[in-house]
Structure formats: structure tokens, C-alpha cells
Amino acid sequence: MDQTRICNICDIQPERLPGLTSEEVPLKYHFMKTELVTTLKRRATKIIAGLQDGAPILITQHGKPAAYLVDVQSYDELNHRLSVMEGIALGEQALRAGRVHSQAEAKRRFARWLK
């Protein structure tokens, strides 16, 4: 990453955000709304109601990322995507390890479940 910029995507210059370095604002947090834990405690209902747009909120504690707050639908979708990706990764591992079968062999092995 260019040391004169905080973000290579949006090209924010350090002088526009005084006191912040790329170590303090990692890219994964950059475009996310953030709230302090104390703000969450005081305004939980309003903050939770604002989650309906699907954008997660980063909760910070003592100036450091502590948790993400996401709506239920987004969380469920994320978990579904993660399980699909894990399945793909397991399939790729099996392929590299040579644990593969032809289509004919797979049909024969699954015939009892496909009836």
C-alpha cells in the first residue's frame, strides 16, 4: 500500500483524516459505519432499527474494533455463503488429494438415494 494514502481504493490522503494511519484504519473497516459501545448502550433501539439497510455497523471499544452489528437477514446470508464456500474448499481439497469419481461411478454410488 502507498504510505502516503490510507486507502488505495478511495485515495484518501492522510491529511484529510488527521491522526489516523493505515494501521489504525484497516481497509476492511474503512467504509463501515462505526459506533462507540457507550453510544450503543444509550441508543440501542435506534441503532438496531437503522440496520434495515443491510449495512453492518462496527462497534468500537476504547478506540479499537470490538464487534460487528448486523441484521438477522444479512447474518443468515453471510452464513449461507460461508457454508457454500467451505463446501467448495472441501471439494477442491478432495480433487487435489485424488478423491474423485467419474460421473458413472457417482451415479452408481448415489443410486440408492436417488430413487
N, C-alpha and C positions, 0 to 999 in steps of 0.2 A: 504494500500500500504506500502511496506517496505520503511522505512525512509532513507535507505542508497542508494536507487535506484531512478532514475527519472521515469523510465518506467518499469513496470512489464513484458511487452511483449518482449522488445528487450534487457532488462537487462543493460541499460546504467548506468554507475556509475557516481555520481556527479562530481568526479574529472576530468572526461573526458569533462565535459561542465562547466568550472569554472563560478561561479557567478549565476548559474541557480538553481532554486528549483522546486519542483513538483508543487507549486502554480503558478509559472511563466510559466511553460510549461505543460499545461494540456494535457492529453493523446489525446484528440480529435484534437489537433494541431500538435502533435508530428511528424507525417510522411508527413506533408504537406509542400510544397514549400512556402516560405514567401517572400514578397516584401514590402519595405517601400512605403508609399504614394508618397514620393518625387521621388522614382525610377519609380513608375507607371506613374507619370506625365511626366517624361523625356522619358520613353521608352514604352509608352502605346502600340504602334503598334506591337513592337517585343514581348512584354509580351502576348498580346492577340493572336498573331499568335502561341505562344507556348502552348496555351490552347488546341490545337488539339489533344493532347494525352489523354484528358479527365480528367486529374488530376487537382483539384481546386488549386487555389493559395490563401493563406491567406495574406491579406493586413494589415499591422500594421501601427499604428499612435502613435507616442510618445512611442514606445515600447510595445504597447498593441494591441491585435486583434481588428480590426475595421470593416473588411468586407471580404467576400469571392468573388473571381472572378472565374466564371465557364463558360464553353462554353454553347451555347444555347441547344445543344442536351442533355448534362448532366443535365442541369436545368429542361428541359421538362421531362426527365426520372424520376428525383427526384420528381417532382410534381405529376407525374402519380402514382409513388409508394406511395407517401403520401396520395393521394386520395383513393387508394385501401386500405391502412391501416386504414384510417378513416372509410371507409365503413365496414371493418371487426370489428372495435371497436364499431360502432353503432349496428351492428348485435349482438355482444356479450352483449351489454347493454340491447338490446331488449330481448335476451334469458334470462338474469338474472332477468329481470322485468316480465317475463312470457308472453311477447307479441310475441307469436309464433302460427303458424298454421300448421295443418297437410298438407301433400302433396296434398291430395284430396281437402282440403279447399283452398289451394293456387291456384290449377288449376281452381277451380270454380271461385275464385275472379279475376283471370287474364284471364279468357276465352275470355272476350271481346277484350283484346289486342292481343291475340294470334291467332286470326282468320286471 
